[in-house]
Amino acid sequence: MGVFDRAARLARGDQQETYPYQCMSCGADLPVQYHTCPECGSYDVRATKWIDD
């Protein structure tokens, strides 16, 4: 998440912290983009805004 994205979210009044990345293997929510998931070791870490719900 970029600084401007976070600033815009806080300016709108969104107080809930969301995690911008998610491991597709174990579902762990991550605050930064890792090359490998620290929970399960998977290489499939994606930005949550690109994941279809």
C-alpha positions as CSV (number, residue, x, y, z in Angstrom):
1,M,0.0,0.0,0.0
2,G,1.3,3.4,-0.9
3,V,1.5,6.4,1.3
4,F,-1.1,8.2,-0.8
5,D,-3.5,5.3,-0.7
6,R,-3.3,5.2,3.1
7,A,-3.6,9.0,3.4
8,A,-6.7,9.0,1.2
9,R,-8.3,6.2,3.2
10,L,-7.7,8.0,6.5
11,A,-9.0,11.3,5.0
12,R,-12.3,9.5,4.1
13,G,-12.5,8.5,7.8
14,D,-11.8,4.8,7.3
15,Q,-10.4,3.7,10.6
16,Q,-10.3,0.0,10.0
17,E,-6.8,-1.2,9.0
18,T,-6.9,-3.5,6.0
19,Y,-4.1,-5.6,4.7
20,P,-3.3,-5.0,1.1
21,Y,-1.8,-8.5,0.4
22,Q,-3.0,-12.0,0.9
23,C,-1.5,-15.5,0.5
24,M,-3.6,-17.5,-1.9
25,S,-2.4,-20.8,-0.3
26,C,-3.2,-20.3,3.4
27,G,-5.3,-17.1,3.3
28,A,-2.9,-15.1,5.5
29,D,-3.5,-11.3,5.4
30,L,-0.2,-9.5,5.0
31,P,0.7,-5.8,5.6
32,V,3.5,-5.8,2.9
33,Q,4.2,-7.8,-0.2
34,Y,6.4,-10.7,0.5
35,H,8.1,-12.9,-2.1
36,T,7.1,-15.9,0.0
37,C,4.4,-16.2,2.6
38,P,5.9,-16.1,6.2
39,E,3.1,-18.4,7.4
40,C,3.3,-21.3,4.9
41,G,6.2,-20.5,2.5
42,S,4.0,-20.3,-0.6
43,Y,5.1,-18.0,-3.5
44,D,1.5,-17.1,-4.4
45,V,1.1,-13.7,-2.6
46,R,-1.2,-11.3,-4.3
47,A,-2.6,-7.8,-3.9
48,T,-6.1,-8.0,-2.4
49,K,-7.5,-5.4,-4.8
50,W,-6.8,-7.8,-7.7
51,I,-8.4,-10.9,-6.0
52,D,-12.0,-11.6,-7.2
53,D,-14.3,-11.9,-4.2
